[in-house]
Amino acid sequence: MTREAAMALVGSFSPGSDEMAAKSQELILMLLRHSAEPFTRDQFSPGHITATSVVLSPDGRFVLLVHHRRLERWLLPGGHVERGDPSLEAAARREVMEETGAPLAPTPALLVGMDVHGIPPKKKEPYHQHHDLIFAFRATDVVVRVSEESREVRWCAATDEEFARYALPEPIVRAVRRARA
């Protein structure tokens, strides 16, 4: 994975009227242009690139959520980029497999969102920001498993009522809507 490929991908995203995604896009491009190690999880100032996934059920009516053990909230599967990841899409796909085991269609993923958000300090990690790229995948089956990073994995109906019930952050809700469009 190269900085240039990441910049081209991020630059190709069209946030439309989503001002939060547009601001995140600007911040991610700045990180990629000016950071020595944008993909390294040990870079805390200003943060690092992460990859997240909207995983839609085979029929597209449900989205896969994980109850994150450390953050104690429902989120999309995702996480840090690793050296062996050939692309950001591949990092997102790997994270889905590690966290949920959900079988994904082999078709290319779409970039459906961006979100720069804070991560609270823990042990040796100070407060930092995740510069998150959100990709959309389609599952080929609804079979999932729980990893050590999560308390639970669940398929959530892709409705405003369910998004509110799971207290999903607005950037996630907008990414799910783009994935389903």
FENHUSUL-V632698 format. One record per backbone hydrogen bond with DSSP energy under -1.0 kcal/mol. CO is the residue of the C=O (numbers start at 0). NH is the residue of the N-H. Records with the same first field share a line. If there is no record, write none. Layout:
CO = NH ; NH
//
This chain:
1 = 5
2 = 6
3 = 7
4 = 8
5 = 9
6 = 10
7 = 11
14 = 17
16 = 18
17 = 21
18 = 22
19 = 23
20 = 24
21 = 25
22 = 26
23 = 27
24 = 28
25 = 29
26 = 30
27 = 31
28 = 32
29 = 33
30 = 34
36 = 39
37 = 48
39 = 42
47 = 130
49 = 132
50 = 78
51 = 134
53 = 136
54 = 63
55 = 138
56 = 59
60 = 157
61 = 56
62 = 155
64 = 153
65 = 67 ; 74
66 = 150
67 = 71
72 = 67
74 = 65
76 = 52
78 = 50
81 = 84
86 = 90
87 = 91
88 = 92
89 = 93
90 = 94
91 = 95
92 = 96
93 = 97
94 = 98
95 = 99 ; 100
99 = 144
102 = 139
109 = 135
112 = 133
114 = 131
116 = 129
118 = 127
121 = 124
124 = 121
127 = 118
128 = 47
129 = 116 ; 131
130 = 49
131 = 114
132 = 51
133 = 111 ; 112
134 = 53
135 = 109
136 = 55
137 = 104
146 = 149
148 = 68
151 = 66
153 = 64
155 = 62
156 = 158
158 = 162
159 = 163
160 = 164
161 = 165
162 = 167
163 = 166
168 = 172
169 = 173
170 = 174
171 = 175
172 = 176
173 = 177
174 = 178
175 = 179
176 = 180
//
